Amino acid sequence: MEQEQQQQNSLFNLNFDQAIRTHLSEAAKWGKFLAIFGFIICGLIVVVGLFMAANFNELTSTSRRYSMYDDGAAFQGMGTMMAVIYIILAAIYFFPCLFLLRFSNKMKAALQTDDQAMLTGSFQNLKVMFRFVGILTIIIIAFYLLAFIAGGIASM
């Protein structure tokens, strides 16, 4: 009984030696780099979406000049719709980057100050980031399966 309690205590009282601190510090640095780069990509996605909204009608009118069958009615509002889609994609990509940045900042602070609460918050943000990406992956797989099923039904 006493040995079992001692094993539980040793399991939850983990020690962070210098090698673990180095690994966590390096993970925090790379996490911060990836988060900042992700924010830049989010900004570029929004800019591309706004560019598409502003210039889509001009881009499609150029291609319509050479086509005698297309009157352009099918492309009405496509630029705005594409801009909305791009902005939604940027918003979806923003949140994992935010949680990764929070993980990195809190991990760096926790390692510098030996603050257990900050370390816990750091890992909590990492957990939320992985949960978000995991749920997003499941949703994307579901959409692919639905598209595959719809394509199979349509081909019959």
VMD Tcl script that builds the backbone (N, CA, C; Angstrom):
set m [mol new atoms 468]
animate dup $m
set s [atomselect $m all]
$s set {name element resname resid chain x y z} {
  {N N MET 1 A 0.829 -1.189 0.000}
  {CA C MET 1 A 0.000 0.000 0.000}
  {C C MET 1 A 0.873 1.252 0.000}
  {N N GLU 2 A 1.872 1.251 0.867}
  {CA C GLU 2 A 2.748 2.408 0.956}
  {C C GLU 2 A 3.570 2.566 -0.322}
  {N N GLN 3 A 3.995 1.456 -0.914}
  {CA C GLN 3 A 4.776 1.516 -2.142}
  {C C GLN 3 A 3.937 2.077 -3.292}
  {N N GLU 4 A 2.638 1.675 -3.356}
  {CA C GLU 4 A 1.750 2.190 -4.402}
  {C C GLU 4 A 1.571 3.699 -4.258}
  {N N GLN 5 A 1.402 4.172 -3.032}
  {CA C GLN 5 A 1.245 5.598 -2.788}
  {C C GLN 5 A 2.538 6.337 -3.137}
  {N N GLN 6 A 3.660 5.727 -2.857}
  {CA C GLN 6 A 4.943 6.340 -3.160}
  {C C GLN 6 A 5.137 6.431 -4.677}
  {N N GLN 7 A 4.701 5.393 -5.432}
  {CA C GLN 7 A 4.809 5.432 -6.881}
  {C C GLN 7 A 3.910 6.515 -7.455}
  {N N GLN 8 A 2.704 6.698 -6.900}
  {CA C GLN 8 A 1.811 7.753 -7.384}
  {C C GLN 8 A 2.425 9.122 -7.124}
  {N N ASN 9 A 3.015 9.304 -5.948}
  {CA C ASN 9 A 3.651 10.576 -5.647}
  {C C ASN 9 A 4.827 10.841 -6.579}
  {N N SER 10 A 5.629 9.832 -6.839}
  {CA C SER 10 A 6.770 10.047 -7.710}
  {C C SER 10 A 6.324 10.274 -9.147}
  {N N LEU 11 A 5.185 9.716 -9.526}
  {CA C LEU 11 A 4.681 9.929 -10.879}
  {C C LEU 11 A 4.260 11.376 -11.071}
  {N N PHE 12 A 3.625 11.970 -10.074}
  {CA C PHE 12 A 3.111 13.324 -10.226}
  {C C PHE 12 A 4.089 14.394 -9.759}
  {N N ASN 13 A 5.158 14.021 -9.147}
  {CA C ASN 13 A 6.198 14.981 -8.766}
  {C C ASN 13 A 7.397 14.793 -9.683}
  {N N LEU 14 A 7.182 15.048 -10.942}
  {CA C LEU 14 A 8.250 14.876 -11.912}
  {C C LEU 14 A 9.330 15.918 -11.698}
  {N N ASN 15 A 10.533 15.532 -11.969}
  {CA C ASN 15 A 11.655 16.448 -11.866}
  {C C ASN 15 A 12.080 16.877 -13.260}
  {N N PHE 16 A 12.348 18.148 -13.413}
  {CA C PHE 16 A 12.827 18.681 -14.675}
  {C C PHE 16 A 14.328 18.890 -14.560}
  {N N ASP 17 A 15.076 17.974 -15.135}
  {CA C ASP 17 A 16.517 18.153 -15.118}
  {C C ASP 17 A 16.915 19.118 -16.237}
  {N N GLN 18 A 18.207 19.359 -16.367}
  {CA C GLN 18 A 18.682 20.355 -17.333}
  {C C GLN 18 A 18.391 19.937 -18.770}
  {N N ALA 19 A 18.445 18.656 -19.078}
  {CA C ALA 19 A 18.152 18.197 -20.440}
  {C C ALA 19 A 16.696 18.474 -20.806}
  {N N ILE 20 A 15.769 18.206 -19.874}
  {CA C ILE 20 A 14.356 18.470 -20.135}
  {C C ILE 20 A 14.130 19.964 -20.295}
  {N N ARG 21 A 14.750 20.762 -19.457}
  {CA C ARG 21 A 14.608 22.218 -19.567}
  {C C ARG 21 A 15.111 22.704 -20.934}
  {N N THR 22 A 16.213 22.136 -21.386}
  {CA C THR 22 A 16.758 22.524 -22.692}
  {C C THR 22 A 15.796 22.149 -23.807}
  {N N HIS 23 A 15.239 20.953 -23.742}
  {CA C HIS 23 A 14.290 20.520 -24.772}
  {C C HIS 23 A 13.039 21.400 -24.776}
  {N N LEU 24 A 12.507 21.692 -23.595}
  {CA C LEU 24 A 11.315 22.537 -23.511}
  {C C LEU 24 A 11.601 23.967 -23.966}
  {N N SER 25 A 12.777 24.466 -23.643}
  {CA C SER 25 A 13.155 25.806 -24.076}
  {C C SER 25 A 13.266 25.874 -25.594}
  {N N GLU 26 A 13.869 24.852 -26.181}
  {CA C GLU 26 A 13.998 24.812 -27.639}
  {C C GLU 26 A 12.629 24.643 -28.299}
  {N N ALA 27 A 11.764 23.818 -27.706}
  {CA C ALA 27 A 10.403 23.656 -28.234}
  {C C ALA 27 A 9.656 24.982 -28.181}
  {N N ALA 28 A 9.856 25.744 -27.114}
  {CA C ALA 28 A 9.207 27.052 -26.987}
  {C C ALA 28 A 9.715 28.022 -28.054}
  {N N LYS 29 A 11.003 27.995 -28.325}
  {CA C LYS 29 A 11.564 28.883 -29.353}
  {C C LYS 29 A 10.998 28.545 -30.731}
  {N N TRP 30 A 10.984 27.249 -31.070}
  {CA C TRP 30 A 10.449 26.848 -32.373}
  {C C TRP 30 A 8.944 27.098 -32.441}
  {N N GLY 31 A 8.266 26.888 -31.330}
  {CA C GLY 31 A 6.834 27.166 -31.298}
  {C C GLY 31 A 6.548 28.633 -31.553}
  {N N LYS 32 A 7.343 29.497 -30.959}
  {CA C LYS 32 A 7.162 30.937 -31.167}
  {C C LYS 32 A 7.439 31.308 -32.618}
  {N N PHE 33 A 8.510 30.744 -33.182}
  {CA C PHE 33 A 8.815 31.000 -34.592}
  {C C PHE 33 A 7.659 30.564 -35.489}
  {N N LEU 34 A 7.160 29.339 -35.277}
  {CA C LEU 34 A 6.067 28.831 -36.105}
  {C C LEU 34 A 4.787 29.632 -35.906}
  {N N ALA 35 A 4.527 30.082 -34.695}
  {CA C ALA 35 A 3.329 30.875 -34.431}
  {C C ALA 35 A 3.409 32.223 -35.144}
  {N N ILE 36 A 4.538 32.889 -35.043}
  {CA C ILE 36 A 4.693 34.185 -35.709}
  {C C ILE 36 A 4.607 34.024 -37.222}
  {N N PHE 37 A 5.252 32.996 -37.746}
  {CA C PHE 37 A 5.159 32.730 -39.182}
  {C C PHE 37 A 3.712 32.419 -39.576}
  {N N GLY 38 A 2.988 31.700 -38.730}
  {CA C GLY 38 A 1.581 31.415 -38.986}
  {C C GLY 38 A 0.738 32.670 -39.017}
  {N N PHE 39 A 1.022 33.632 -38.118}
  {CA C PHE 39 A 0.295 34.902 -38.139}
  {C C PHE 39 A 0.566 35.660 -39.437}
  {N N ILE 40 A 1.796 35.610 -39.907}
  {CA C ILE 40 A 2.130 36.260 -41.182}
  {C C ILE 40 A 1.350 35.603 -42.316}
  {N N ILE 41 A 1.288 34.271 -42.316}
  {CA C ILE 41 A 0.527 33.562 -43.347}
  {C C ILE 41 A -0.953 33.923 -43.263}
  {N N CYS 42 A -1.497 34.032 -42.045}
  {CA C CYS 42 A -2.900 34.454 -41.875}
  {C C CYS 42 A -3.126 35.816 -42.511}
  {N N GLY 43 A -2.213 36.737 -42.275}
  {CA C GLY 43 A -2.328 38.066 -42.881}
  {C C GLY 43 A -2.277 38.010 -44.390}
  {N N LEU 44 A -1.382 37.193 -44.926}
  {CA C LEU 44 A -1.289 37.055 -46.385}
  {C C LEU 44 A -2.557 36.434 -46.970}
  {N N ILE 45 A -3.135 35.470 -46.265}
  {CA C ILE 45 A -4.382 34.860 -46.737}
  {C C ILE 45 A -5.496 35.907 -46.790}
  {N N VAL 46 A -5.573 36.766 -45.784}
  {CA C VAL 46 A -6.593 37.828 -45.775}
  {C C VAL 46 A -6.346 38.794 -46.927}
  {N N VAL 47 A -5.095 39.182 -47.151}
  {CA C VAL 47 A -4.766 40.098 -48.247}
  {C C VAL 47 A -5.146 39.481 -49.595}
  {N N VAL 48 A -4.833 38.206 -49.784}
  {CA C VAL 48 A -5.197 37.523 -51.032}
  {C C VAL 48 A -6.718 37.475 -51.184}
  {N N GLY 49 A -7.427 37.212 -50.094}
  {CA C GLY 49 A -8.887 37.202 -50.141}
  {C C GLY 49 A -9.448 38.552 -50.536}
  {N N LEU 50 A -8.912 39.611 -49.970}
  {CA C LEU 50 A -9.375 40.960 -50.323}
  {C C LEU 50 A -9.008 41.299 -51.763}
  {N N PHE 51 A -7.829 40.853 -52.208}
  {CA C PHE 51 A -7.434 41.046 -53.609}
  {C C PHE 51 A -8.404 40.333 -54.542}
  {N N MET 52 A -8.774 39.109 -54.169}
  {CA C MET 52 A -9.730 38.365 -54.992}
  {C C MET 52 A -11.076 39.082 -55.057}
  {N N ALA 53 A -11.514 39.622 -53.935}
  {CA C ALA 53 A -12.794 40.336 -53.921}
  {C C ALA 53 A -12.733 41.567 -54.809}
  {N N ALA 54 A -11.602 42.267 -54.764}
  {CA C ALA 54 A -11.488 43.502 -55.529}
  {C C ALA 54 A -11.268 43.269 -57.017}
  {N N ASN 55 A -10.587 42.191 -57.364}
  {CA C ASN 55 A -10.171 42.005 -58.756}
  {C C ASN 55 A -10.803 40.819 -59.468}
  {N N PHE 56 A -11.678 40.083 -58.821}
  {CA C PHE 56 A -12.215 38.879 -59.454}
  {C C PHE 56 A -13.042 39.215 -60.690}
  {N N ASN 57 A -13.865 40.256 -60.621}
  {CA C ASN 57 A -14.689 40.613 -61.776}
  {C C ASN 57 A -13.822 41.007 -62.960}
  {N N GLU 58 A -12.734 41.724 -62.712}
  {CA C GLU 58 A -11.837 42.097 -63.801}
  {C C GLU 58 A -11.137 40.874 -64.379}
  {N N LEU 59 A -10.727 39.955 -63.519}
  {CA C LEU 59 A -10.060 38.739 -63.992}
  {C C LEU 59 A -10.997 37.887 -64.831}
  {N N THR 60 A -12.255 37.767 -64.422}
  {CA C THR 60 A -13.191 36.944 -65.191}
  {C C THR 60 A -13.658 37.654 -66.447}
  {N N SER 61 A -13.714 38.982 -66.447}
  {CA C SER 61 A -14.138 39.689 -67.657}
  {C C SER 61 A -13.109 39.522 -68.760}
  {N N THR 62 A -11.831 39.417 -68.407}
  {CA C THR 62 A -10.776 39.185 -69.395}
  {C C THR 62 A -10.970 37.831 -70.069}
  {N N SER 63 A -11.307 36.809 -69.286}
  {CA C SER 63 A -11.502 35.491 -69.884}
  {C C SER 63 A -12.812 35.423 -70.657}
  {N N ARG 64 A -13.789 36.233 -70.268}
  {CA C ARG 64 A -15.073 36.213 -70.989}
  {C C ARG 64 A -14.956 36.858 -72.360}
  {N N ARG 65 A -13.990 37.748 -72.544}
  {CA C ARG 65 A -13.822 38.393 -73.843}
  {C C ARG 65 A -13.528 37.381 -74.938}
  {N N TYR 66 A -12.886 36.306 -74.557}
  {CA C TYR 66 A -12.478 35.307 -75.548}
  {C C TYR 66 A -13.456 34.144 -75.645}
  {N N SER 67 A -14.543 34.200 -74.905}
  {CA C SER 67 A -15.527 33.121 -74.926}
  {C C SER 67 A -16.853 33.667 -75.424}
  {N N MET 68 A -17.391 33.040 -76.446}
  {CA C MET 68 A -18.661 33.525 -76.980}
  {C C MET 68 A -19.858 32.916 -76.254}
  {N N TYR 69 A -19.647 31.995 -75.325}
  {CA C TYR 69 A -20.748 31.315 -74.656}
  {C C TYR 69 A -21.041 31.867 -73.261}
  {N N ASP 70 A -20.123 32.551 -72.654}
  {CA C ASP 70 A -20.276 32.966 -71.260}
  {C C ASP 70 A -20.669 34.434 -71.186}
  {N N ASP 71 A -21.792 34.718 -70.539}
  {CA C ASP 71 A -22.228 36.104 -70.383}
  {C C ASP 71 A -21.804 36.698 -69.045}
  {N N GLY 72 A -21.185 35.923 -68.163}
  {CA C GLY 72 A -20.679 36.417 -66.895}
  {C C GLY 72 A -21.660 36.327 -65.747}
  {N N ALA 73 A -22.879 35.903 -65.975}
  {CA C ALA 73 A -23.873 35.838 -64.900}
  {C C ALA 73 A -23.488 34.795 -63.850}
  {N N ALA 74 A -22.790 33.765 -64.266}
  {CA C ALA 74 A -22.404 32.713 -63.329}
  {C C ALA 74 A -21.347 33.187 -62.338}
  {N N PHE 75 A -20.652 34.256 -62.680}
  {CA C PHE 75 A -19.557 34.723 -61.833}
  {C C PHE 75 A -19.935 35.904 -60.943}
  {N N GLN 76 A -21.191 36.320 -60.951}
  {CA C GLN 76 A -21.614 37.441 -60.114}
  {C C GLN 76 A -21.425 37.090 -58.642}
  {N N GLY 77 A -20.765 37.920 -57.904}
  {CA C GLY 77 A -20.572 37.720 -56.474}
  {C C GLY 77 A -19.502 36.705 -56.098}
  {N N MET 78 A -18.845 36.118 -57.091}
  {CA C MET 78 A -17.823 35.113 -56.783}
  {C C MET 78 A -16.632 35.720 -56.045}
  {N N GLY 79 A -16.258 36.942 -56.385}
  {CA C GLY 79 A -15.132 37.589 -55.711}
  {C C GLY 79 A -15.397 37.776 -54.234}
  {N N THR 80 A -16.602 38.223 -53.915}
  {CA C THR 80 A -16.961 38.405 -52.509}
  {C C THR 80 A -17.010 37.073 -51.786}
  {N N MET 81 A -17.585 36.068 -52.432}
  {CA C MET 81 A -17.657 34.746 -51.812}
  {C C MET 81 A -16.258 34.178 -51.574}
  {N N MET 82 A -15.361 34.350 -52.533}
  {CA C MET 82 A -13.995 33.855 -52.360}
  {C C MET 82 A -13.284 34.607 -51.236}
  {N N ALA 83 A -13.529 35.915 -51.126}
  {CA C ALA 83 A -12.915 36.692 -50.047}
  {C C ALA 83 A -13.398 36.198 -48.694}
  {N N VAL 84 A -14.676 35.910 -48.579}
  {CA C VAL 84 A -15.224 35.401 -47.321}
  {C C VAL 84 A -14.608 34.050 -46.989}
  {N N ILE 85 A -14.470 33.191 -47.969}
  {CA C ILE 85 A -13.870 31.873 -47.745}
  {C C ILE 85 A -12.412 32.020 -47.284}
  {N N TYR 86 A -11.660 32.885 -47.932}
  {CA C TYR 86 A -10.264 33.091 -47.551}
  {C C TYR 86 A -10.162 33.649 -46.135}
  {N N ILE 87 A -11.030 34.586 -45.786}
  {CA C ILE 87 A -10.991 35.171 -44.444}
  {C C ILE 87 A -11.373 34.133 -43.391}
  {N N ILE 88 A -12.345 33.275 -43.702}
  {CA C ILE 88 A -12.704 32.201 -42.774}
  {C C ILE 88 A -11.530 31.237 -42.593}
  {N N LEU 89 A -10.850 30.890 -43.684}
  {CA C LEU 89 A -9.679 30.009 -43.585}
  {C C LEU 89 A -8.570 30.661 -42.747}
  {N N ALA 90 A -8.371 31.962 -42.915}
  {CA C ALA 90 A -7.363 32.663 -42.113}
  {C C ALA 90 A -7.745 32.655 -40.640}
  {N N ALA 91 A -9.036 32.827 -40.350}
  {CA C ALA 91 A -9.495 32.811 -38.953}
  {C C ALA 91 A -9.302 31.429 -38.339}
  {N N ILE 92 A -9.576 30.385 -39.107}
  {CA C ILE 92 A -9.382 29.021 -38.608}
  {C C ILE 92 A -7.895 28.768 -38.330}
  {N N TYR 93 A -7.025 29.243 -39.199}
  {CA C TYR 93 A -5.585 29.041 -39.035}
  {C C TYR 93 A -5.018 29.909 -37.906}
  {N N PHE 94 A -5.701 31.015 -37.597}
  {CA C PHE 94 A -5.238 31.943 -36.575}
  {C C PHE 94 A -5.198 31.300 -35.185}
  {N N PHE 95 A -6.222 30.521 -34.846}
  {CA C PHE 95 A -6.343 30.013 -33.479}
  {C C PHE 95 A -5.245 29.024 -33.091}
  {N N PRO 96 A -4.876 28.059 -33.924}
  {CA C PRO 96 A -3.741 27.209 -33.524}
  {C C PRO 96 A -2.450 28.015 -33.336}
  {N N CYS 97 A -2.266 29.028 -34.160}
  {CA C CYS 97 A -1.077 29.875 -34.013}
  {C C CYS 97 A -1.119 30.634 -32.695}
  {N N LEU 98 A -2.295 31.122 -32.310}
  {CA C LEU 98 A -2.438 31.839 -31.049}
  {C C LEU 98 A -2.124 30.934 -29.859}
  {N N PHE 99 A -2.675 29.721 -29.862}
  {CA C PHE 99 A -2.419 28.801 -28.752}
  {C C PHE 99 A -0.955 28.370 -28.716}
  {N N LEU 100 A -0.340 28.220 -29.870}
  {CA C LEU 100 A 1.081 27.865 -29.918}
  {C C LEU 100 A 1.939 29.007 -29.384}
  {N N LEU 101 A 1.590 30.239 -29.713}
  {CA C LEU 101 A 2.333 31.383 -29.189}
  {C C LEU 101 A 2.177 31.486 -27.669}
  {N N ARG 102 A 0.962 31.263 -27.179}
  {CA C ARG 102 A 0.746 31.291 -25.731}
  {C C ARG 102 A 1.547 30.195 -25.040}
  {N N PHE 103 A 1.571 29.000 -25.638}
  {CA C PHE 103 A 2.388 27.914 -25.087}
  {C C PHE 103 A 3.842 28.355 -24.992}
  {N N SER 104 A 4.360 28.913 -26.063}
  {CA C SER 104 A 5.773 29.291 -26.116}
  {C C SER 104 A 6.116 30.362 -25.089}
  {N N ASN 105 A 5.286 31.393 -25.026}
  {CA C ASN 105 A 5.561 32.484 -24.085}
  {C C ASN 105 A 5.478 32.013 -22.634}
  {N N LYS 106 A 4.454 31.218 -22.331}
  {CA C LYS 106 A 4.311 30.743 -20.954}
  {C C LYS 106 A 5.395 29.735 -20.595}
  {N N MET 107 A 5.799 28.910 -21.545}
  {CA C MET 107 A 6.865 27.950 -21.272}
  {C C MET 107 A 8.169 28.675 -20.988}
  {N N LYS 108 A 8.479 29.681 -21.775}
  {CA C LYS 108 A 9.709 30.447 -21.558}
  {C C LYS 108 A 9.684 31.105 -20.174}
  {N N ALA 109 A 8.549 31.704 -19.833}
  {CA C ALA 109 A 8.427 32.353 -18.521}
  {C C ALA 109 A 8.504 31.327 -17.387}
  {N N ALA 110 A 7.873 30.179 -17.569}
  {CA C ALA 110 A 7.883 29.139 -16.529}
  {C C ALA 110 A 9.289 28.621 -16.294}
  {N N LEU 111 A 10.056 28.431 -17.355}
  {CA C LEU 111 A 11.421 27.929 -17.208}
  {C C LEU 111 A 12.334 28.971 -16.572}
  {N N GLN 112 A 12.076 30.234 -16.825}
  {CA C GLN 112 A 12.917 31.289 -16.246}
  {C C GLN 112 A 12.627 31.511 -14.765}
  {N N THR 113 A 11.337 31.370 -14.389}
  {CA C THR 113 A 10.951 31.698 -13.009}
  {C C THR 113 A 10.633 30.479 -12.156}
  {N N ASP 114 A 10.706 29.291 -12.717}
  {CA C ASP 114 A 10.323 28.054 -12.020}
  {C C ASP 114 A 8.910 28.157 -11.441}
  {N N ASP 115 A 7.994 28.692 -12.243}
  {CA C ASP 115 A 6.609 28.900 -11.824}
  {C C ASP 115 A 5.749 27.720 -12.296}
  {N N GLN 116 A 5.243 26.937 -11.346}
  {CA C GLN 116 A 4.438 25.752 -11.667}
  {C C GLN 116 A 3.135 26.138 -12.363}
  {N N ALA 117 A 2.490 27.220 -11.931}
  {CA C ALA 117 A 1.229 27.649 -12.543}
  {C C ALA 117 A 1.445 28.057 -14.000}
  {N N MET 118 A 2.541 28.718 -14.269}
  {CA C MET 118 A 2.859 29.134 -15.641}
  {C C MET 118 A 3.150 27.910 -16.509}
  {N N LEU 119 A 3.833 26.933 -15.948}
  {CA C LEU 119 A 4.115 25.696 -16.670}
  {C C LEU 119 A 2.823 24.960 -16.998}
  {N N THR 120 A 1.918 24.909 -16.026}
  {CA C THR 120 A 0.625 24.263 -16.252}
  {C C THR 120 A -0.151 24.989 -17.343}
  {N N GLY 121 A -0.162 26.326 -17.296}
  {CA C GLY 121 A -0.841 27.112 -18.329}
  {C C GLY 121 A -0.235 26.907 -19.698}
  {N N SER 122 A 1.077 26.748 -19.733}
  {CA C SER 122 A 1.759 26.504 -20.990}
  {C C SER 122 A 1.296 25.195 -21.617}
  {N N PHE 123 A 1.312 24.132 -20.811}
  {CA C PHE 123 A 0.874 22.838 -21.333}
  {C C PHE 123 A -0.619 22.829 -21.655}
  {N N GLN 124 A -1.395 23.605 -20.937}
  {CA C GLN 124 A -2.826 23.703 -21.237}
  {C C GLN 124 A -3.035 24.313 -22.622}
  {N N ASN 125 A -2.271 25.342 -22.959}
  {CA C ASN 125 A -2.380 25.944 -24.294}
  {C C ASN 125 A -1.925 24.975 -25.370}
  {N N LEU 126 A -0.903 24.181 -25.078}
  {CA C LEU 126 A -0.457 23.173 -26.043}
  {C C LEU 126 A -1.545 22.130 -26.251}
  {N N LYS 127 A -2.199 21.725 -25.174}
  {CA C LYS 127 A -3.298 20.755 -25.263}
  {C C LYS 127 A -4.444 21.308 -26.111}
  {N N VAL 128 A -4.797 22.567 -25.880}
  {CA C VAL 128 A -5.892 23.186 -26.632}
  {C C VAL 128 A -5.534 23.281 -28.111}
  {N N MET 129 A -4.281 23.607 -28.401}
  {CA C MET 129 A -3.861 23.674 -29.800}
  {C C MET 129 A -3.988 22.316 -30.477}
  {N N PHE 130 A -3.510 21.260 -29.799}
  {CA C PHE 130 A -3.608 19.918 -30.378}
  {C C PHE 130 A -5.066 19.478 -30.504}
  {N N ARG 131 A -5.889 19.813 -29.534}
  {CA C ARG 131 A -7.310 19.466 -29.612}
  {C C ARG 131 A -7.963 20.165 -30.806}
  {N N PHE 132 A -7.670 21.446 -30.990}
  {CA C PHE 132 A -8.228 22.214 -32.098}
  {C C PHE 132 A -7.824 21.605 -33.437}
  {N N VAL 133 A -6.535 21.325 -33.581}
  {CA C VAL 133 A -6.030 20.746 -34.838}
  {C C VAL 133 A -6.611 19.346 -35.050}
  {N N GLY 134 A -6.750 18.570 -33.980}
  {CA C GLY 134 A -7.333 17.233 -34.095}
  {C C GLY 134 A -8.783 17.275 -34.537}
  {N N ILE 135 A -9.580 18.147 -33.925}
  {CA C ILE 135 A -10.991 18.273 -34.320}
  {C C ILE 135 A -11.097 18.774 -35.748}
  {N N LEU 136 A -10.253 19.733 -36.113}
  {CA C LEU 136 A -10.251 20.236 -37.488}
  {C C LEU 136 A -9.895 19.125 -38.478}
  {N N THR 137 A -8.953 18.282 -38.110}
  {CA C THR 137 A -8.570 17.158 -38.967}
  {C C THR 137 A -9.736 16.187 -39.139}
  {N N ILE 138 A -10.447 15.904 -38.065}
  {CA C ILE 138 A -11.619 15.021 -38.154}
  {C C ILE 138 A -12.679 15.622 -39.065}
  {N N ILE 139 A -12.906 16.921 -38.954}
  {CA C ILE 139 A -13.894 17.589 -39.808}
  {C C ILE 139 A -13.480 17.512 -41.272}
  {N N ILE 140 A -12.211 17.743 -41.556}
  {CA C ILE 140 A -11.729 17.679 -42.939}
  {C C ILE 140 A -11.853 16.265 -43.490}
  {N N ILE 141 A -11.519 15.266 -42.689}
  {CA C ILE 141 A -11.672 13.872 -43.134}
  {C C ILE 141 A -13.140 13.571 -43.418}
  {N N ALA 142 A -14.045 14.075 -42.580}
  {CA C ALA 142 A -15.480 13.858 -42.796}
  {C C ALA 142 A -15.928 14.498 -44.109}
  {N N PHE 143 A -15.442 15.708 -44.402}
  {CA C PHE 143 A -15.793 16.358 -45.667}
  {C C PHE 143 A -15.273 15.565 -46.857}
  {N N TYR 144 A -14.056 15.045 -46.747}
  {CA C TYR 144 A -13.508 14.222 -47.825}
  {C C TYR 144 A -14.341 12.957 -48.025}
  {N N LEU 145 A -14.738 12.323 -46.934}
  {CA C LEU 145 A -15.582 11.131 -47.054}
  {C C LEU 145 A -16.924 11.462 -47.696}
  {N N LEU 146 A -17.530 12.567 -47.288}
  {CA C LEU 146 A -18.799 12.976 -47.893}
  {C C LEU 146 A -18.626 13.279 -49.367}
  {N N ALA 147 A -17.525 13.933 -49.742}
  {CA C ALA 147 A -17.271 14.223 -51.149}
  {C C ALA 147 A -17.047 12.935 -51.932}
  {N N PHE 148 A -16.346 11.996 -51.348}
  {CA C PHE 148 A -16.108 10.709 -51.999}
  {C C PHE 148 A -17.421 9.965 -52.211}
  {N N ILE 149 A -18.270 9.951 -51.194}
  {CA C ILE 149 A -19.576 9.286 -51.296}
  {C C ILE 149 A -20.448 9.994 -52.320}
  {N N ALA 150 A -20.479 11.326 -52.277}
  {CA C ALA 150 A -21.286 12.081 -53.235}
  {C C ALA 150 A -20.784 11.854 -54.653}
  {N N GLY 151 A -19.475 11.807 -54.825}
  {CA C GLY 151 A -18.906 11.540 -56.156}
  {C C GLY 151 A -19.263 10.148 -56.639}
  {N N GLY 152 A -19.250 9.179 -55.748}
  {CA C GLY 152 A -19.630 7.812 -56.122}
  {C C GLY 152 A -21.099 7.714 -56.503}
  {N N ILE 153 A -21.958 8.394 -55.754}
  {CA C ILE 153 A -23.384 8.391 -56.074}
  {C C ILE 153 A -23.633 9.129 -57.383}
  {N N ALA 154 A -22.947 10.248 -57.592}
  {CA C ALA 154 A -23.150 11.024 -58.824}
  {C C ALA 154 A -22.668 10.268 -60.055}
  {N N SER 155 A -21.699 9.408 -59.897}
  {CA C SER 155 A -21.173 8.690 -61.071}
  {C C SER 155 A -22.023 7.502 -61.458}
  {N N MET 156 A -22.961 7.122 -60.606}
  {CA C MET 156 A -23.826 5.968 -60.922}
  {C C MET 156 A -24.851 6.311 -61.970}
}
mol reanalyze $m
mol bondsrecalc $m
mol representation Tube
mol addrep $m
